[in-house]
Amino acid sequence: MIYLRLIAESFRFAWQALRANLLRTILSLLGVTIGIFAIISVFTLVDSLERNVRDSMSFIGDKVLYVEKWPWSFGGEYPWWKYFKRPQPNTHEYRLLDRNLTNDAGVAIFANRGRSLFKHRNNNYRDAGLMGVTYDYNKVTEIPVAEGRYFVPMEVDAARNVMIIGDEVASTLYPGQSAIGQELRVSGHKFTVIGVMEKQGESMFGMPNFDQMGIIPYGTFSKMYATGPNGIGSTIAVKGRDDDVGLQELEYEVRGMMRNIRGLKPRDEDSFAINRPEMATQAITGLFEVIGMAGWMIGGFAILVGGFGIANIMFVSVKERTNIIGIQKSLGAKNYFILFQFLFESVFLSIIGGGIGILLVFLLTLIPQDMMKISLSASNIILGLGVSAVIGMLSGIIPAVLASNLDPVIAIRSK
């Protein structure tokens, strides 16, 4: 109880001191407020940006290996002239992988064609993405069908003219009515809509999503457009199991089987690429770490200035209240009481400044954004208040120690 009363009394003294010098308090808050605002605003933007980018990339699936002609690149030299000679993955390789792999959870082959024109009577949807997939594509990547259904194996095997479309395509071609069972034309071919996918919303950096796409059986796609060496390239997607160890074993198995299928000798380089979404995730994480470090540097200088400002104010406060400190000590106040009194004042001042900075960041998140949703996380709030408390403690520790060690007789005589 004594310590609780001590803490409450220290806070009361701190609050009275801050109210007595309101203008000085406000000026002292500015440095910490600007510093915390800079750091937390950068972290909030980075977290929101990273979350939106990851959500935009969710269509590529999780725990999936992509066997392709071209490797994904995230900086550095890219010897395209070497990859250009590689053959495209084909249906023969897909069937062999599908039959012989043992560590997979599903194998599919798919091909994409952008800038397709979808028509329904007088309504057109331009620049749509058209994707041809095999039946197990829904095992590799989740197809969130909101209305209608996914393909049945017979439709895929027989290369039927059926299509699953995105929400934006459906609302454009069939406004105010259900798209299920409706007709749709692409490149002179007539399709029947069997499903509409859930709305995903606008993606970051113009990355594709299912809202602007139509999905048809792979055999139907191959009849409409040339695939293979001189046509649209295909990708073989292999879904791994839940654990990372199993995914690594699957990658070894896929690499060995593809080398065997293509007749590569032990010293020959791979004539294919095995890409993993984790490669893109690692590149994104590295980029955001650099941005976060920049945020710490920018905000750190502002907080440093704010810390010096608080320390300066605390030295002035000790000087002004030296006589009161002497009276308190002569009446029996312990050194730690005087120490806590000034230390709490410094921490309290810094936390108020940090809280105002966090409030400004929160107000920024309320501004409507078309590109991405910005939200202030609880972890960033705790980080801001924690940094503020530490800065307040470091800034006030020396003035508080000096105040607690004052001689009561000398302190009372001071003016």
N, C-alpha and C positions, 0 to 999 in steps of 0.2 A: 504493500500500500504506500509506503514511503516513496518508493521509486516512481509509482504511478502519479503521486501528488507532485513529485519533483518534475516529472515530464510535463504534467498539465501546467504547473507554475511557469516552467521554462517557455512553453508555447504562449502563455498569456503575456509574459514579458516581451517575447518576440513580436507578437501581434501589436502590442501597444507601441513598441519602438517603430515598427513599420508604418503604423497609422500616424504617428507623430511627425514623421518625415515623409509625407506622401509623394512629393515631387521627386525627392531623392530615390525613393523606392522604385518609382516608375522608371526612372532613368537607368537604375541598376538592373531592372528586369529586361531591358531591351536586348542586351547582348545575349543572355541566355535564351530569350524568346526567339530571336533570329536564328541562333545556332540550332536549337531543337527543331524549329520549323524547317530549316534547311535539311537536316539529317532525316527527320521522320517523313518529310514530303518526298525526298528522293527514295527512301525505302518503300514508302507506300506506292509510289509510281512504279518502282522496280517490281515489287510483289504483284501488283495488279497486271503489269505488262507481262510478266512471266506466266502468271496464271492464265491470261487470255491467249498467249501464244501456245501454251500447252493444250488448252482447250481446242484451239484451232487446229492443232496437229493430232487431235485424238482420233481423227478418221483413219490414220495410218495404223492404228491398233497398238496393242501392248503385248510384249513377249512374242514378237513376230520377226521372222527372218525373211528378207526380200532378196530373191535371186534375180539379178538383173545384169544387163550389159554394162551399165555405167555405175561406178561407185559414187556414193554421196561424198561431197567434198565440203569442208568448212575451213577454208584458208590453206595457204601454202601452194606449192606447185601442183598443177593438175595436168598430167601427160595425156591429154585427150587423144593425141594421135595414136597412142598405143591401145587405148580402149576402143577406138573407132573400128579396129579390125576384128573385134570380138563378135561372135555370132549372138543372135538374140535367143533368149530362152524360148522353147517351143513346147507344143502339146505332147510330143513324144517324151521329152524330159519330164514334163509334169506328171504324166501317167506312171513313169517308172518311179519317180519319187513318191507318188501317192501310194503305189503298191508296196514299196520296199522299205520305207522309213518306219522305224520302230519307236522313236522317242517323240513323235509329233502328236499334236491334238487336232490337226486338220491341215490339208494342203489344197491350195486353189491357184488357178492361173487367171489373170485378168489383163485387160488392155483398155487404154483411155484414148478418147478423141475429144479435144476441146473445140470450142466455137461451132457447135452444132446448132442447127435451126429446128426448133420444135414447132409444129403447127397443129392447130385445131380450129377448123373453119376459118373465121376471120381473125383469130387470135394467134399471135406469134410470140415465141420466147427465143431470143437470140443469145448467142455465146453460151449455150448450155454445154455442160460436160456430159459425154456419153460413155458409159463404161460397160464392157462385156465381161461377165464373170461366170465361173463354174459354180456348181451348187454349193460347195463347201466354203464359199467366200463368207457366208454368214458365221462360220466358225472362226475365221481369221480376224474379221472385223465385225463388230456389232452393227447390224442394220436395223435402226430403230423405226420399225413400221408402226405408224400411228393409226392408219386406216387401211383396210384390206389385208393382204397377206404377202408372204415371201414366195419365191418360186417353189414348185414341187419338182422332184428329180426328173419326171417325165418331160416337163417343159424345157428343162435345160438340155437333156439328152436329145430331144427331138428338135432343138433350136427353134422353138416357137417364137412368134412375134408378140411377146408380152413384155411389159415394162413396169418398173417401180420408179416413181418420180419423187423429186423433192418438193418440200412445202411451197417454196417460191414458184416453182414451175406450175404446180397445181393451182395456186391462187391466180396466176396470170392467165393460164389457158382455160380454166374452168371457174371463173369468178361466181361466187354465190351458189355453187352446186358441188355435188360430190364428183370426184374424178374417177372413182371406181367404175370399171366397165366402159369408160369413154374411149373414143378412138384418138390416136395421136399419130402424126406423120413425121418421119425423119428421113431425109434424103430419098423421098419417093416411096418409102416403105411404111406400111400401116401397122400400128401396134395397138394392143389393148392394154389399158392401164389396170393393173391388178393390185397395186399398193401405193400408198403415199407415206413418205417418211416424216418423222417428227421434225418440227422446226428447230434449227440450230442457231439461227441468228447470224449476224455479220461476223466474218472471221478477220483476224489480224493480217495486215499486209497483203490483202487480196488472196490469201490462201484458199484453196478450194474447200468446199464442204458439200454435204449432201443436199442442201437446199436448192442448189442450181444444177442438179444432176439428174440423169436418167440412167437406170441400171437395167441391162438386158442380158439374156443368156450369151455365153461366150461364142457358141456356135453361130448364133444369129449375127453377132458382131463380125465374125470372120467372113460370113457370106456378104455382108454389106461393104466391108473395107478389107483391103489386103493387109495381112499380118505376116510376120516372119522377117526374113533378111531384107526384103525390099519394101516392107510396109510398116505398119504401126508396130512398135515394139511391145512385147508382152512381159509381164512380171510374174514370177512364181512366188507365192507367199506361203510360208510354212509357219503355222502356229505352234509355239512351244508350250511346255507345261508351266506350272505356276512358279517353280523355283528357278533361280539363276543358274544353278549347277546343271539342271536338266537342259536349259537353253544352250549352255556352252557345249554339252555333249551333242545336242541336236545340230549345232553349227558344224562340229567336227564331222558328224555323220553326213550332213548335206554336202559339205565340201568334198569329202571322200567319194560319195556317190556321183556327184557331178563330174569330178575328174575322171572317174571310171567310165561314165556314160560318154564323155567327149574324148576318151582315149588319150589322156594326157600322160606323159611320162613323168617319173618322179622329179626330174630337174626342171620340168616345164612350169612356167608361171600359170596361175589360174586364168582361164579365158572367160571368167565371169566374176561378178562381184556379189558378196553376201552383205547386204546392208541391214543395219539394226536401228530401230527408232531411238535406242539409247545413245547412238552417236549424235543425233540431232539434239537430244536432251543435254548431253555433256557440253556440246558447243554453246547452247543457250545458257546453261548454268555458268560457264566460264565468262560469257559476255556480261551477264548480270552481276557477277562477282566484281568485275572491273568497275561497272557503274556504281555498285555499292561502295567500293573503296573511294571513288571520286566523291560520293556523297559524304562519307566520313571526313574527307580532307576539307571539303568546302564548309561543312558545318563545324568541323573541329576548330578552324580558325575563329569563327564567330563565337563559339563557346569559350575559347581561350580568352578572347577579349572580354566576354561577359564574366568569366571567372575572375579576371583581374579587377573588373569593375566592382564585383561583390566584395573582394578582398579589400579594396580601397575603402569602400563604404563601411566595412566592419572595423577597420583601423580607426576611421573617423568616429564611429559609434563608440568604440572603447575610449577614445580620447574624451569625448563629450560626457561620458557617464563614469569617468574615473572616480569622482566624488561619491556617486551613488554606490559604486562597487565597494569603496572603503567603508561606507555606512553598513552595507549588507554584511561584509566580513566581520565588522566590529560587533554586529548583532548575532554572530554565530554561523553565518553562511559558510558552507564548506567550499573548498576549491572546485570540486567537481560540479557543484551547483552553478557557480559562475561560468565554468567551462561549458556546461550544457546550455545555459541560458544564451550565450552568444553563438554557440554551434548550432542550436536549433533555429536561431534567428537567420543564420546564413543559409541553412538547408531549406528552411521554410520559404525564404526569398527566392532561392533557386528553383524550388519545385513550382512555385507560383508562375515564374517565368516560363518553365518548361510546359506547364499546363496550358498557358495561353498559346504557346507555339503549337501544341497538339490540337487545341481547339481550332486554330486557324487552318490546320491541315484538314480537320474534320469538315469545316465549312467548305473547303475546296472540293471535297468528295461529293458534296451535295449538288454541285454544278452538273447538269445533264451532259453526258458524253455519248456521241454517236459511235465512236470508234471502239471504245472499251469501257467496261465498268470499273470504276476506281473505288476501292473500299479501304478503310483504315482498320487494320487487324488489331486484336487485343495484344498480340506480342509486340507490335510497334508502339502501342500506348505504354506498355510496361517498360519497354526499352527507353522511351523518352523520359518517363518519370525517373527511372533508375539512373540514367545519365545525369539528369538534373540534380538528383540527390547527391551523387558522387561529386559533381562539380561544386555544389554548395558546401559539402563537407571539406573538400580540399581547400576551397577559398577561405573558409572560416576557421580552420583549425589553428592557424598561427595567431590570429587576433584573439581567439578564445583562450589559448594557452597563456598569452601575455596578460590577458585580463584576470585569469584565475590565479596567477602568480604575483599579482600586485600586493605590496605591503599595505595593510589597512591604514596605518598611521599616515604614511606618505600620501596614500590615495585620498584620505579625508581632507588633507591640507591643500590638495590641488584645486585649482579653479577652472 
